[in-house]
Amino acid sequence: MTAYGLMFDNEYCTGCHSCELACRNHLDLPLGQWGIKLLEMGPWRKLDGRWEGKYVPVPTTYCDLCADRVERGEKPSCVLHCLAQAIEYGPLDELAVKMADRGAQCSIFLP
């Protein structure tokens, strides 16, 4: 059986919070509860004087990879609504290859 997961390319996440809202609406969660939570790191000043900050989407224990949507052949809600297309869904072996090609800015989530 093939295992599936999510890959987050944090280099391209813009911090729009669309994944949070799409997930919360899909799971019908109340305010203050999250299926995926966007963490904001920074901004901080780098040694060369430039500023840097990151946005990191983090699934919570509520995330089931939108099993009902996937069963119907649809993408998970967070993937569908990611404006920057920074979230991908697929088989873990394929995501691992993509992650290796893209570098350290990526992370993989499996429930």
C-alpha angles and dihedrals in degrees: 000000000000118000118221132202147154127269119205119201099202092186090072102035107117097193094245093142092222090131091056094050095043091050095045091050093047093050092038091231122171123244111287094032122099139194087187124013125199111222118204118212120191149299097227133164115249123218091260090057097254122123125241135186135166139206116210122189110213122189117220131212089274090069113104093165087257091286092185093052093045090049087058090051095258130127121255111272095248091053093048094050100039102120093199093045087233094140123072131184124205150101112327094235091056093045091050090056091049091047092052090051094049100044139216097340092076132083133183127220126197123175 
